Amino acid sequence: MIPTATPDATCVVMTTFPSRDEAERVARILVDEHLAACIHLLPKGVSIYRWEGRLNISEEVTLLIKTTARAYAALEQRLRALHSYTLPEIVALPIMAGLPDYLTWVAAAVSEG
């Protein structure tokens, strides 16, 4: 659960993948398993980061995963199991406000499972 978030709060979880194929495969699984209502794949971007003492530059596909605080722990666990990275970026961002009907849809889509 996301600290300070109510269980029904909507959040966006960000993660990155090395390829569109892997990102799309994982996105389909997460939506199919009702861990996410919707996942937006952003085109490849460039990440610059330090890993194991070395500066790296690589292309990655970013996923923006719309889910609920209640589903976060299960989503994180599933993402770790499906991800090819040893240490994937998995961060949850709270949604401070949004179209009420959309937020209701997200909650319903995630809780169907």
Secondary structure, 3 states (H helix, E strand, C coil): CCCCCCCCCEEEEEEEECCHHHHHHHHHHHHHCCCCCEEEEEEEEEEEEEECCEEEEEEEEEEEEEEEHHHHHHHHHHHHHHCCCCCCCCEEEECCCCCHHHHHHHHHHHHCC
